[in-house]
Amino acid sequence: MKIDNSLNLMSLNDTKLDLNNKDDVALKKQTDNFEAVFLKMVLDKSLKTENHLVPKGVGEDIYKSMYNDALSKDLSGGFGFSQMLFNFLKQNY
């Protein structure tokens, strides 16, 4: 069975980020932030297991949330969701 992914390939064409264009820079920052929110939701679900780095106690949930938030921000921009969203918005709006 062959899957037609031509629409997906069209949306993956890289649109160049113009660092001199303030709108492009702001759009890329927002798409990276969106990807970070998405990654945080994934990390919150996937890292629900016991974490030995954070001791059990009153602030355990807060520390886990802060860790997942920092990790998602560091990982954002490298998974491709941000770039695909940037390309789509740049080409269509």
PyMOL Python script that loads the backbone (N, CA, C, O; Angstrom):
from pymol import cmd

cmd.read_pdbstr("""\
ATOM      1  N   MET A   1       0.839  -1.175   0.000  1.00  0.00           N
ATOM      2  CA  MET A   1       0.000   0.000   0.000  1.00  0.00           C
ATOM      3  C   MET A   1       0.888   1.244   0.000  1.00  0.00           C
ATOM      4  O   MET A   1       1.788   1.374   0.830  1.00  0.00           O
ATOM      5  N   LYS A   2       0.632   2.139  -0.918  1.00  0.00           N
ATOM      6  CA  LYS A   2       1.404   3.368  -1.008  1.00  0.00           C
ATOM      7  C   LYS A   2       0.588   4.516  -0.429  1.00  0.00           C
ATOM      8  O   LYS A   2      -0.587   4.682  -0.758  1.00  0.00           O
ATOM      9  N   ILE A   3       1.215   5.301   0.427  1.00  0.00           N
ATOM     10  CA  ILE A   3       0.544   6.434   1.068  1.00  0.00           C
ATOM     11  C   ILE A   3       0.947   7.704   0.337  1.00  0.00           C
ATOM     12  O   ILE A   3       2.130   7.952   0.105  1.00  0.00           O
ATOM     13  N   ASP A   4      -0.043   8.501  -0.020  1.00  0.00           N
ATOM     14  CA  ASP A   4       0.216   9.765  -0.701  1.00  0.00           C
ATOM     15  C   ASP A   4       0.539  10.824   0.351  1.00  0.00           C
ATOM     16  O   ASP A   4      -0.335  11.243   1.110  1.00  0.00           O
ATOM     17  N   ASN A   5       1.769  11.241   0.388  1.00  0.00           N
ATOM     18  CA  ASN A   5       2.166  12.280   1.324  1.00  0.00           C
ATOM     19  C   ASN A   5       2.637  13.538   0.603  1.00  0.00           C
ATOM     20  O   ASN A   5       3.428  14.306   1.152  1.00  0.00           O
ATOM     21  N   SER A   6       2.168  13.751  -0.599  1.00  0.00           N
ATOM     22  CA  SER A   6       2.602  14.900  -1.392  1.00  0.00           C
ATOM     23  C   SER A   6       2.212  16.212  -0.734  1.00  0.00           C
ATOM     24  O   SER A   6       2.955  17.189  -0.833  1.00  0.00           O
ATOM     25  N   LEU A   7       1.068  16.262  -0.066  1.00  0.00           N
ATOM     26  CA  LEU A   7       0.651  17.480   0.612  1.00  0.00           C
ATOM     27  C   LEU A   7       1.599  17.782   1.768  1.00  0.00           C
ATOM     28  O   LEU A   7       1.966  18.937   1.987  1.00  0.00           O
ATOM     29  N   ASN A   8       1.994  16.751   2.504  1.00  0.00           N
ATOM     30  CA  ASN A   8       2.927  16.943   3.603  1.00  0.00           C
ATOM     31  C   ASN A   8       4.285  17.406   3.103  1.00  0.00           C
ATOM     32  O   ASN A   8       4.915  18.260   3.728  1.00  0.00           O
ATOM     33  N   LEU A   9       4.744  16.859   1.988  1.00  0.00           N
ATOM     34  CA  LEU A   9       6.030  17.264   1.455  1.00  0.00           C
ATOM     35  C   LEU A   9       6.006  18.700   0.973  1.00  0.00           C
ATOM     36  O   LEU A   9       7.005  19.409   1.090  1.00  0.00           O
ATOM     37  N   MET A  10       4.868  19.142   0.427  1.00  0.00           N
ATOM     38  CA  MET A  10       4.758  20.526   0.000  1.00  0.00           C
ATOM     39  C   MET A  10       4.882  21.458   1.193  1.00  0.00           C
ATOM     40  O   MET A  10       5.508  22.513   1.089  1.00  0.00           O
ATOM     41  N   SER A  11       4.296  21.088   2.323  1.00  0.00           N
ATOM     42  CA  SER A  11       4.329  21.968   3.480  1.00  0.00           C
ATOM     43  C   SER A  11       5.683  21.955   4.177  1.00  0.00           C
ATOM     44  O   SER A  11       5.949  22.815   5.017  1.00  0.00           O
ATOM     45  N   LEU A  12       6.548  20.991   3.842  1.00  0.00           N
ATOM     46  CA  LEU A  12       7.858  20.921   4.468  1.00  0.00           C
ATOM     47  C   LEU A  12       8.917  21.730   3.741  1.00  0.00           C
ATOM     48  O   LEU A  12      10.051  21.828   4.209  1.00  0.00           O
ATOM     49  N   ASN A  13       8.559  22.316   2.593  1.00  0.00           N
ATOM     50  CA  ASN A  13       9.533  23.146   1.888  1.00  0.00           C
ATOM     51  C   ASN A  13       9.935  24.292   2.799  1.00  0.00           C
ATOM     52  O   ASN A  13       9.091  25.062   3.257  1.00  0.00           O
ATOM     53  N   ASP A  14      11.233  24.398   3.057  1.00  0.00           N
ATOM     54  CA  ASP A  14      11.696  25.407   3.997  1.00  0.00           C
ATOM     55  C   ASP A  14      11.547  26.801   3.423  1.00  0.00           C
ATOM     56  O   ASP A  14      12.031  27.101   2.332  1.00  0.00           O
ATOM     57  N   THR A  15      10.875  27.635   4.174  1.00  0.00           N
ATOM     58  CA  THR A  15      10.803  29.045   3.884  1.00  0.00           C
ATOM     59  C   THR A  15      11.923  29.691   4.674  1.00  0.00           C
ATOM     60  O   THR A  15      12.076  29.432   5.868  1.00  0.00           O
ATOM     61  N   LYS A  16      12.690  30.511   4.030  1.00  0.00           N
ATOM     62  CA  LYS A  16      13.850  31.100   4.692  1.00  0.00           C
ATOM     63  C   LYS A  16      13.407  32.142   5.712  1.00  0.00           C
ATOM     64  O   LYS A  16      12.526  32.962   5.451  1.00  0.00           O
ATOM     65  N   LEU A  17      14.035  32.088   6.867  1.00  0.00           N
ATOM     66  CA  LEU A  17      13.795  33.051   7.929  1.00  0.00           C
ATOM     67  C   LEU A  17      14.680  34.263   7.675  1.00  0.00           C
ATOM     68  O   LEU A  17      15.907  34.165   7.682  1.00  0.00           O
ATOM     69  N   ASP A  18      14.043  35.401   7.452  1.00  0.00           N
ATOM     70  CA  ASP A  18      14.767  36.650   7.217  1.00  0.00           C
ATOM     71  C   ASP A  18      14.973  37.328   8.568  1.00  0.00           C
ATOM     72  O   ASP A  18      14.028  37.867   9.144  1.00  0.00           O
ATOM     73  N   LEU A  19      16.204  37.302   9.074  1.00  0.00           N
ATOM     74  CA  LEU A  19      16.489  37.859  10.393  1.00  0.00           C
ATOM     75  C   LEU A  19      16.357  39.377  10.429  1.00  0.00           C
ATOM     76  O   LEU A  19      16.282  39.967  11.507  1.00  0.00           O
ATOM     77  N   ASN A  20      16.329  40.011   9.262  1.00  0.00           N
ATOM     78  CA  ASN A  20      16.149  41.462   9.211  1.00  0.00           C
ATOM     79  C   ASN A  20      14.681  41.850   9.239  1.00  0.00           C
ATOM     80  O   ASN A  20      14.350  43.013   9.469  1.00  0.00           O
ATOM     81  N   ASN A  21      13.801  40.889   9.007  1.00  0.00           N
ATOM     82  CA  ASN A  21      12.364  41.147   9.008  1.00  0.00           C
ATOM     83  C   ASN A  21      11.812  40.855  10.406  1.00  0.00           C
ATOM     84  O   ASN A  21      11.814  39.708  10.852  1.00  0.00           O
ATOM     85  N   LYS A  22      11.344  41.889  11.086  1.00  0.00           N
ATOM     86  CA  LYS A  22      10.850  41.736  12.458  1.00  0.00           C
ATOM     87  C   LYS A  22       9.646  40.809  12.531  1.00  0.00           C
ATOM     88  O   LYS A  22       9.467  40.097  13.519  1.00  0.00           O
ATOM     89  N   ASP A  23       8.818  40.816  11.487  1.00  0.00           N
ATOM     90  CA  ASP A  23       7.640  39.943  11.478  1.00  0.00           C
ATOM     91  C   ASP A  23       8.046  38.474  11.412  1.00  0.00           C
ATOM     92  O   ASP A  23       7.445  37.631  12.078  1.00  0.00           O
ATOM     93  N   ASP A  24       9.065  38.169  10.609  1.00  0.00           N
ATOM     94  CA  ASP A  24       9.551  36.787  10.504  1.00  0.00           C
ATOM     95  C   ASP A  24      10.127  36.309  11.836  1.00  0.00           C
ATOM     96  O   ASP A  24       9.866  35.186  12.268  1.00  0.00           O
ATOM     97  N   VAL A  25      10.903  37.162  12.472  1.00  0.00           N
ATOM     98  CA  VAL A  25      11.519  36.795  13.748  1.00  0.00           C
ATOM     99  C   VAL A  25      10.446  36.575  14.808  1.00  0.00           C
ATOM    100  O   VAL A  25      10.525  35.622  15.583  1.00  0.00           O
ATOM    101  N   ALA A  26       9.435  37.459  14.847  1.00  0.00           N
ATOM    102  CA  ALA A  26       8.354  37.319  15.822  1.00  0.00           C
ATOM    103  C   ALA A  26       7.523  36.065  15.548  1.00  0.00           C
ATOM    104  O   ALA A  26       7.120  35.371  16.481  1.00  0.00           O
ATOM    105  N   LEU A  27       7.265  35.775  14.267  1.00  0.00           N
ATOM    106  CA  LEU A  27       6.497  34.587  13.911  1.00  0.00           C
ATOM    107  C   LEU A  27       7.251  33.324  14.295  1.00  0.00           C
ATOM    108  O   LEU A  27       6.655  32.388  14.828  1.00  0.00           O
ATOM    109  N   LYS A  28       8.560  33.283  14.032  1.00  0.00           N
ATOM    110  CA  LYS A  28       9.360  32.111  14.385  1.00  0.00           C
ATOM    111  C   LYS A  28       9.393  31.913  15.897  1.00  0.00           C
ATOM    112  O   LYS A  28       9.330  30.781  16.378  1.00  0.00           O
ATOM    113  N   LYS A  29       9.490  32.998  16.639  1.00  0.00           N
ATOM    114  CA  LYS A  29       9.490  32.903  18.105  1.00  0.00           C
ATOM    115  C   LYS A  29       8.169  32.315  18.605  1.00  0.00           C
ATOM    116  O   LYS A  29       8.157  31.482  19.512  1.00  0.00           O
ATOM    117  N   GLN A  30       7.070  32.748  18.015  1.00  0.00           N
ATOM    118  CA  GLN A  30       5.763  32.244  18.447  1.00  0.00           C
ATOM    119  C   GLN A  30       5.556  30.788  18.040  1.00  0.00           C
ATOM    120  O   GLN A  30       4.959  30.018  18.793  1.00  0.00           O
ATOM    121  N   THR A  31       6.036  30.405  16.873  1.00  0.00           N
ATOM    122  CA  THR A  31       5.883  29.001  16.482  1.00  0.00           C
ATOM    123  C   THR A  31       6.764  28.109  17.352  1.00  0.00           C
ATOM    124  O   THR A  31       6.384  26.978  17.657  1.00  0.00           O
ATOM    125  N   ASP A  32       7.938  28.603  17.757  1.00  0.00           N
ATOM    126  CA  ASP A  32       8.776  27.849  18.693  1.00  0.00           C
ATOM    127  C   ASP A  32       8.082  27.730  20.052  1.00  0.00           C
ATOM    128  O   ASP A  32       8.140  26.680  20.692  1.00  0.00           O
ATOM    129  N   ASN A  33       7.429  28.801  20.488  1.00  0.00           N
ATOM    130  CA  ASN A  33       6.692  28.756  21.753  1.00  0.00           C
ATOM    131  C   ASN A  33       5.534  27.764  21.684  1.00  0.00           C
ATOM    132  O   ASN A  33       5.260  27.057  22.654  1.00  0.00           O
ATOM    133  N   PHE A  34       4.858  27.711  20.543  1.00  0.00           N
ATOM    134  CA  PHE A  34       3.770  26.740  20.375  1.00  0.00           C
ATOM    135  C   PHE A  34       4.311  25.320  20.460  1.00  0.00           C
ATOM    136  O   PHE A  34       3.711  24.459  21.103  1.00  0.00           O
ATOM    137  N   GLU A  35       5.441  25.078  19.815  1.00  0.00           N
ATOM    138  CA  GLU A  35       6.049  23.757  19.872  1.00  0.00           C
ATOM    139  C   GLU A  35       6.464  23.418  21.299  1.00  0.00           C
ATOM    140  O   GLU A  35       6.357  22.264  21.713  1.00  0.00           O
ATOM    141  N   ALA A  36       6.936  24.407  22.059  1.00  0.00           N
ATOM    142  CA  ALA A  36       7.318  24.180  23.450  1.00  0.00           C
ATOM    143  C   ALA A  36       6.112  23.775  24.291  1.00  0.00           C
ATOM    144  O   ALA A  36       6.220  22.894  25.144  1.00  0.00           O
ATOM    145  N   VAL A  37       4.967  24.409  24.058  1.00  0.00           N
ATOM    146  CA  VAL A  37       3.741  24.052  24.794  1.00  0.00           C
ATOM    147  C   VAL A  37       3.327  22.625  24.449  1.00  0.00           C
ATOM    148  O   VAL A  37       2.958  21.849  25.331  1.00  0.00           O
ATOM    149  N   PHE A  38       3.388  22.288  23.185  1.00  0.00           N
ATOM    150  CA  PHE A  38       3.047  20.931  22.758  1.00  0.00           C
ATOM    151  C   PHE A  38       3.993  19.905  23.391  1.00  0.00           C
ATOM    152  O   PHE A  38       3.552  18.870  23.891  1.00  0.00           O
ATOM    153  N   LEU A  39       5.289  20.201  23.364  1.00  0.00           N
ATOM    154  CA  LEU A  39       6.267  19.290  23.955  1.00  0.00           C
ATOM    155  C   LEU A  39       6.081  19.158  25.463  1.00  0.00           C
ATOM    156  O   LEU A  39       6.285  18.079  26.017  1.00  0.00           O
ATOM    157  N   LYS A  40       5.697  20.243  26.130  1.00  0.00           N
ATOM    158  CA  LYS A  40       5.456  20.174  27.577  1.00  0.00           C
ATOM    159  C   LYS A  40       4.300  19.239  27.882  1.00  0.00           C
ATOM    160  O   LYS A  40       4.360  18.471  28.843  1.00  0.00           O
ATOM    161  N   MET A  41       3.251  19.294  27.077  1.00  0.00           N
ATOM    162  CA  MET A  41       2.125  18.376  27.290  1.00  0.00           C
ATOM    163  C   MET A  41       2.570  16.932  27.105  1.00  0.00           C
ATOM    164  O   MET A  41       2.179  16.055  27.875  1.00  0.00           O
ATOM    165  N   VAL A  42       3.387  16.685  26.088  1.00  0.00           N
ATOM    166  CA  VAL A  42       3.894  15.327  25.857  1.00  0.00           C
ATOM    167  C   VAL A  42       4.785  14.890  27.016  1.00  0.00           C
ATOM    168  O   VAL A  42       4.666  13.765  27.502  1.00  0.00           O
ATOM    169  N   LEU A  43       5.675  15.772  27.459  1.00  0.00           N
ATOM    170  CA  LEU A  43       6.568  15.430  28.560  1.00  0.00           C
ATOM    171  C   LEU A  43       5.813  15.206  29.868  1.00  0.00           C
ATOM    172  O   LEU A  43       6.155  14.309  30.638  1.00  0.00           O
ATOM    173  N   ASP A  44       4.788  16.018  30.118  1.00  0.00           N
ATOM    174  CA  ASP A  44       4.002  15.844  31.343  1.00  0.00           C
ATOM    175  C   ASP A  44       3.371  14.464  31.401  1.00  0.00           C
ATOM    176  O   ASP A  44       3.304  13.845  32.463  1.00  0.00           O
ATOM    177  N   LYS A  45       2.915  13.992  30.262  1.00  0.00           N
ATOM    178  CA  LYS A  45       2.291  12.659  30.217  1.00  0.00           C
ATOM    179  C   LYS A  45       3.337  11.556  30.251  1.00  0.00           C
ATOM    180  O   LYS A  45       3.154  10.547  30.932  1.00  0.00           O
ATOM    181  N   SER A  46       4.428  11.738  29.525  1.00  0.00           N
ATOM    182  CA  SER A  46       5.396  10.648  29.400  1.00  0.00           C
ATOM    183  C   SER A  46       6.326  10.532  30.606  1.00  0.00           C
ATOM    184  O   SER A  46       6.858   9.452  30.862  1.00  0.00           O
ATOM    185  N   LEU A  47       6.531  11.598  31.339  1.00  0.00           N
ATOM    186  CA  LEU A  47       7.436  11.564  32.484  1.00  0.00           C
ATOM    187  C   LEU A  47       6.687  11.492  33.806  1.00  0.00           C
ATOM    188  O   LEU A  47       7.155  12.016  34.817  1.00  0.00           O
ATOM    189  N   LYS A  48       5.532  10.850  33.803  1.00  0.00           N
ATOM    190  CA  LYS A  48       4.765  10.705  35.034  1.00  0.00           C
ATOM    191  C   LYS A  48       5.349   9.665  35.975  1.00  0.00           C
ATOM    192  O   LYS A  48       4.866   9.501  37.095  1.00  0.00           O
ATOM    193  N   THR A  49       6.372   8.970  35.535  1.00  0.00           N
ATOM    194  CA  THR A  49       6.977   7.944  36.376  1.00  0.00           C
ATOM    195  C   THR A  49       7.745   8.608  37.513  1.00  0.00           C
ATOM    196  O   THR A  49       7.957   9.821  37.514  1.00  0.00           O
ATOM    197  N   GLU A  50       8.150   7.807  38.461  1.00  0.00           N
ATOM    198  CA  GLU A  50       8.873   8.320  39.618  1.00  0.00           C
ATOM    199  C   GLU A  50      10.228   8.864  39.186  1.00  0.00           C
ATOM    200  O   GLU A  50      10.975   8.200  38.467  1.00  0.00           O
ATOM    201  N   ASN A  51      10.532  10.058  39.622  1.00  0.00           N
ATOM    202  CA  ASN A  51      11.781  10.714  39.284  1.00  0.00           C
ATOM    203  C   ASN A  51      12.667  10.752  40.526  1.00  0.00           C
ATOM    204  O   ASN A  51      12.297  11.352  41.536  1.00  0.00           O
ATOM    205  N   HIS A  52      13.816  10.126  40.456  1.00  0.00           N
ATOM    206  CA  HIS A  52      14.703  10.079  41.609  1.00  0.00           C
ATOM    207  C   HIS A  52      15.532  11.351  41.759  1.00  0.00           C
ATOM    208  O   HIS A  52      16.206  11.533  42.773  1.00  0.00           O
ATOM    209  N   LEU A  53      15.492  12.222  40.774  1.00  0.00           N
ATOM    210  CA  LEU A  53      16.220  13.485  40.878  1.00  0.00           C
ATOM    211  C   LEU A  53      15.523  14.465  41.806  1.00  0.00           C
ATOM    212  O   LEU A  53      16.163  15.310  42.432  1.00  0.00           O
ATOM    213  N   VAL A  54      14.203  14.343  41.888  1.00  0.00           N
ATOM    214  CA  VAL A  54      13.410  15.236  42.725  1.00  0.00           C
ATOM    215  C   VAL A  54      12.912  14.438  43.921  1.00  0.00           C
ATOM    216  O   VAL A  54      12.186  13.459  43.753  1.00  0.00           O
ATOM    217  N   PRO A  55      13.292  14.843  45.119  1.00  0.00           N
ATOM    218  CA  PRO A  55      12.832  14.101  46.290  1.00  0.00           C
ATOM    219  C   PRO A  55      11.326  14.250  46.490  1.00  0.00           C
ATOM    220  O   PRO A  55      10.742  15.279  46.152  1.00  0.00           O
ATOM    221  N   LYS A  56      10.709  13.207  47.043  1.00  0.00           N
ATOM    222  CA  LYS A  56       9.274  13.276  47.305  1.00  0.00           C
ATOM    223  C   LYS A  56       9.034  14.272  48.425  1.00  0.00           C
ATOM    224  O   LYS A  56       9.761  14.307  49.418  1.00  0.00           O
ATOM    225  N   GLY A  57       8.024  15.060  48.248  1.00  0.00           N
ATOM    226  CA  GLY A  57       7.711  16.068  49.258  1.00  0.00           C
ATOM    227  C   GLY A  57       6.639  17.005  48.763  1.00  0.00           C
ATOM    228  O   GLY A  57       5.943  16.741  47.783  1.00  0.00           O
ATOM    229  N   VAL A  58       6.532  18.111  49.476  1.00  0.00           N
ATOM    230  CA  VAL A  58       5.465  19.074  49.195  1.00  0.00           C
ATOM    231  C   VAL A  58       5.595  19.691  47.805  1.00  0.00           C
ATOM    232  O   VAL A  58       4.592  19.843  47.108  1.00  0.00           O
ATOM    233  N   GLY A  59       6.805  20.047  47.390  1.00  0.00           N
ATOM    234  CA  GLY A  59       6.990  20.746  46.118  1.00  0.00           C
ATOM    235  C   GLY A  59       7.331  19.857  44.942  1.00  0.00           C
ATOM    236  O   GLY A  59       7.764  20.350  43.901  1.00  0.00           O
ATOM    237  N   GLU A  60       7.144  18.556  45.089  1.00  0.00           N
ATOM    238  CA  GLU A  60       7.538  17.625  44.031  1.00  0.00           C
ATOM    239  C   GLU A  60       6.863  17.949  42.702  1.00  0.00           C
ATOM    240  O   GLU A  60       7.527  17.983  41.666  1.00  0.00           O
ATOM    241  N   ASP A  61       5.563  18.186  42.719  1.00  0.00           N
ATOM    242  CA  ASP A  61       4.835  18.491  41.478  1.00  0.00           C
ATOM    243  C   ASP A  61       5.317  19.790  40.848  1.00  0.00           C
ATOM    244  O   ASP A  61       5.388  19.910  39.624  1.00  0.00           O
ATOM    245  N   ILE A  62       5.646  20.756  41.689  1.00  0.00           N
ATOM    246  CA  ILE A  62       6.125  22.043  41.173  1.00  0.00           C
ATOM    247  C   ILE A  62       7.474  21.857  40.492  1.00  0.00           C
ATOM    248  O   ILE A  62       7.695  22.381  39.400  1.00  0.00           O
ATOM    249  N   TYR A  63       8.377  21.117  41.127  1.00  0.00           N
ATOM    250  CA  TYR A  63       9.691  20.887  40.541  1.00  0.00           C
ATOM    251  C   TYR A  63       9.587  20.089  39.239  1.00  0.00           C
ATOM    252  O   TYR A  63      10.289  20.387  38.273  1.00  0.00           O
ATOM    253  N   LYS A  64       8.725  19.090  39.211  1.00  0.00           N
ATOM    254  CA  LYS A  64       8.545  18.312  37.978  1.00  0.00           C
ATOM    255  C   LYS A  64       8.022  19.191  36.855  1.00  0.00           C
ATOM    256  O   LYS A  64       8.476  19.095  35.715  1.00  0.00           O
ATOM    257  N   SER A  65       7.059  20.053  37.187  1.00  0.00           N
ATOM    258  CA  SER A  65       6.496  20.948  36.183  1.00  0.00           C
ATOM    259  C   SER A  65       7.551  21.933  35.675  1.00  0.00           C
ATOM    260  O   SER A  65       7.628  22.206  34.477  1.00  0.00           O
ATOM    261  N   MET A  66       8.354  22.457  36.583  1.00  0.00           N
ATOM    262  CA  MET A  66       9.415  23.385  36.191  1.00  0.00           C
ATOM    263  C   MET A  66      10.463  22.689  35.321  1.00  0.00           C
ATOM    264  O   MET A  66      10.952  23.266  34.350  1.00  0.00           O
ATOM    265  N   TYR A  67      10.800  21.461  35.670  1.00  0.00           N
ATOM    266  CA  TYR A  67      11.764  20.683  34.887  1.00  0.00           C
ATOM    267  C   TYR A  67      11.224  20.428  33.480  1.00  0.00           C
ATOM    268  O   TYR A  67      11.938  20.619  32.496  1.00  0.00           O
ATOM    269  N   ASN A  68       9.960  19.995  33.386  1.00  0.00           N
ATOM    270  CA  ASN A  68       9.355  19.731  32.078  1.00  0.00           C
ATOM    271  C   ASN A  68       9.246  21.011  31.261  1.00  0.00           C
ATOM    272  O   ASN A  68       9.416  20.982  30.042  1.00  0.00           O
ATOM    273  N   ASP A  69       8.967  22.127  31.914  1.00  0.00           N
ATOM    274  CA  ASP A  69       8.860  23.403  31.218  1.00  0.00           C
ATOM    275  C   ASP A  69      10.208  23.808  30.638  1.00  0.00           C
ATOM    276  O   ASP A  69      10.292  24.202  29.475  1.00  0.00           O
ATOM    277  N   ALA A  70      11.262  23.714  31.442  1.00  0.00           N
ATOM    278  CA  ALA A  70      12.600  24.070  30.964  1.00  0.00           C
ATOM    279  C   ALA A  70      13.048  23.129  29.843  1.00  0.00           C
ATOM    280  O   ALA A  70      13.630  23.572  28.853  1.00  0.00           O
ATOM    281  N   LEU A  71      12.780  21.849  30.000  1.00  0.00           N
ATOM    282  CA  LEU A  71      13.161  20.874  28.979  1.00  0.00           C
ATOM    283  C   LEU A  71      12.422  21.130  27.668  1.00  0.00           C
ATOM    284  O   LEU A  71      13.022  21.057  26.596  1.00  0.00           O
ATOM    285  N   SER A  72      11.136  21.427  27.742  1.00  0.00           N
ATOM    286  CA  SER A  72      10.358  21.668  26.523  1.00  0.00           C
ATOM    287  C   SER A  72      10.830  22.925  25.798  1.00  0.00           C
ATOM    288  O   SER A  72      10.846  22.959  24.567  1.00  0.00           O
ATOM    289  N   LYS A  73      11.216  23.961  26.551  1.00  0.00           N
ATOM    290  CA  LYS A  73      11.717  25.179  25.915  1.00  0.00           C
ATOM    291  C   LYS A  73      13.054  24.934  25.238  1.00  0.00           C
ATOM    292  O   LYS A  73      13.320  25.477  24.165  1.00  0.00           O
ATOM    293  N   ASP A  74      13.899  24.115  25.861  1.00  0.00           N
ATOM    294  CA  ASP A  74      15.196  23.801  25.245  1.00  0.00           C
ATOM    295  C   ASP A  74      15.041  22.934  24.000  1.00  0.00           C
ATOM    296  O   ASP A  74      15.813  23.066  23.051  1.00  0.00           O
ATOM    297  N   LEU A  75      14.057  22.058  24.001  1.00  0.00           N
ATOM    298  CA  LEU A  75      13.856  21.153  22.868  1.00  0.00           C
ATOM    299  C   LEU A  75      13.086  21.793  21.720  1.00  0.00           C
ATOM    300  O   LEU A  75      13.161  21.315  20.588  1.00  0.00           O
ATOM    301  N   SER A  76      12.348  22.866  21.991  1.00  0.00           N
ATOM    302  CA  SER A  76      11.496  23.454  20.948  1.00  0.00           C
ATOM    303  C   SER A  76      12.338  24.002  19.803  1.00  0.00           C
ATOM    304  O   SER A  76      13.442  24.511  20.002  1.00  0.00           O
ATOM    305  N   GLY A  77      11.791  23.885  18.613  1.00  0.00           N
ATOM    306  CA  GLY A  77      12.474  24.346  17.418  1.00  0.00           C
ATOM    307  C   GLY A  77      13.234  23.254  16.700  1.00  0.00           C
ATOM    308  O   GLY A  77      13.689  23.453  15.574  1.00  0.00           O
ATOM    309  N   GLY A  78      13.378  22.101  17.336  1.00  0.00           N
ATOM    310  CA  GLY A  78      14.155  21.041  16.720  1.00  0.00           C
ATOM    311  C   GLY A  78      13.353  19.832  16.286  1.00  0.00           C
ATOM    312  O   GLY A  78      13.908  18.900  15.704  1.00  0.00           O
ATOM    313  N   PHE A  79      12.062  19.830  16.557  1.00  0.00           N
ATOM    314  CA  PHE A  79      11.240  18.675  16.220  1.00  0.00           C
ATOM    315  C   PHE A  79      10.534  18.816  14.876  1.00  0.00           C
ATOM    316  O   PHE A  79      10.044  17.824  14.337  1.00  0.00           O
ATOM    317  N   GLY A  80      10.474  20.003  14.336  1.00  0.00           N
ATOM    318  CA  GLY A  80       9.890  20.204  13.024  1.00  0.00           C
ATOM    319  C   GLY A  80       8.498  20.797  13.030  1.00  0.00           C
ATOM    320  O   GLY A  80       8.057  21.338  12.016  1.00  0.00           O
ATOM    321  N   PHE A  81       7.792  20.708  14.148  1.00  0.00           N
ATOM    322  CA  PHE A  81       6.448  21.293  14.199  1.00  0.00           C
ATOM    323  C   PHE A  81       6.512  22.801  14.021  1.00  0.00           C
ATOM    324  O   PHE A  81       5.706  23.389  13.300  1.00  0.00           O
ATOM    325  N   SER A  82       7.471  23.413  14.681  1.00  0.00           N
ATOM    326  CA  SER A  82       7.632  24.857  14.597  1.00  0.00           C
ATOM    327  C   SER A  82       7.935  25.291  13.171  1.00  0.00           C
ATOM    328  O   SER A  82       7.357  26.260  12.681  1.00  0.00           O
ATOM    329  N   GLN A  83       8.837  24.582  12.504  1.00  0.00           N
ATOM    330  CA  GLN A  83       9.203  24.940  11.134  1.00  0.00           C
ATOM    331  C   GLN A  83       8.029  24.745  10.179  1.00  0.00           C
ATOM    332  O   GLN A  83       7.795  25.580   9.305  1.00  0.00           O
ATOM    333  N   MET A  84       7.292  23.648  10.342  1.00  0.00           N
ATOM    334  CA  MET A  84       6.129  23.429   9.466  1.00  0.00           C
ATOM    335  C   MET A  84       5.083  24.516   9.673  1.00  0.00           C
ATOM    336  O   MET A  84       4.511  25.019   8.705  1.00  0.00           O
ATOM    337  N   LEU A  85       4.828  24.880  10.924  1.00  0.00           N
ATOM    338  CA  LEU A  85       3.848  25.927  11.206  1.00  0.00           C
ATOM    339  C   LEU A  85       4.335  27.271  10.681  1.00  0.00           C
ATOM    340  O   LEU A  85       3.549  28.040  10.126  1.00  0.00           O
ATOM    341  N   PHE A  86       5.627  27.565  10.850  1.00  0.00           N
ATOM    342  CA  PHE A  86       6.197  28.801  10.314  1.00  0.00           C
ATOM    343  C   PHE A  86       6.037  28.860   8.806  1.00  0.00           C
ATOM    344  O   PHE A  86       5.610  29.880   8.264  1.00  0.00           O
ATOM    345  N   ASN A  87       6.382  27.760   8.116  1.00  0.00           N
ATOM    346  CA  ASN A  87       6.251  27.712   6.659  1.00  0.00           C
ATOM    347  C   ASN A  87       4.822  27.941   6.221  1.00  0.00           C
ATOM    348  O   ASN A  87       4.560  28.718   5.303  1.00  0.00           O
ATOM    349  N   PHE A  88       3.895  27.260   6.882  1.00  0.00           N
ATOM    350  CA  PHE A  88       2.476  27.385   6.513  1.00  0.00           C
ATOM    351  C   PHE A  88       1.994  28.820   6.705  1.00  0.00           C
ATOM    352  O   PHE A  88       1.383  29.399   5.807  1.00  0.00           O
ATOM    353  N   LEU A  89       2.265  29.383   7.859  1.00  0.00           N
ATOM    354  CA  LEU A  89       1.792  30.750   8.138  1.00  0.00           C
ATOM    355  C   LEU A  89       2.476  31.773   7.250  1.00  0.00           C
ATOM    356  O   LEU A  89       1.841  32.731   6.807  1.00  0.00           O
ATOM    357  N   LYS A  90       3.747  31.587   6.987  1.00  0.00           N
ATOM    358  CA  LYS A  90       4.482  32.531   6.136  1.00  0.00           C
ATOM    359  C   LYS A  90       3.964  32.503   4.702  1.00  0.00           C
ATOM    360  O   LYS A  90       3.855  33.551   4.065  1.00  0.00           O
ATOM    361  N   GLN A  91       3.643  31.312   4.185  1.00  0.00           N
ATOM    362  CA  GLN A  91       3.194  31.197   2.808  1.00  0.00           C
ATOM    363  C   GLN A  91       1.720  31.572   2.627  1.00  0.00           C
ATOM    364  O   GLN A  91       1.325  32.016   1.549  1.00  0.00           O
ATOM    365  N   ASN A  92       0.912  31.400   3.662  1.00  0.00           N
ATOM    366  CA  ASN A  92      -0.524  31.577   3.492  1.00  0.00           C
ATOM    367  C   ASN A  92      -1.113  32.823   4.143  1.00  0.00           C
ATOM    368  O   ASN A  92      -2.283  33.133   3.919  1.00  0.00           O
ATOM    369  N   TYR A  93      -0.338  33.535   4.935  1.00  0.00           N
ATOM    370  CA  TYR A  93      -0.903  34.718   5.607  1.00  0.00           C
ATOM    371  C   TYR A  93       0.026  35.893   5.561  1.00  0.00           C
ATOM    372  O   TYR A  93      -0.303  36.959   6.080  1.00  0.00           O
TER     373      TYR A  93
END
""", "prot")
cmd.dss("prot")
cmd.show_as("cartoon", "prot")
cmd.util.cbc("prot")
cmd.orient("prot")
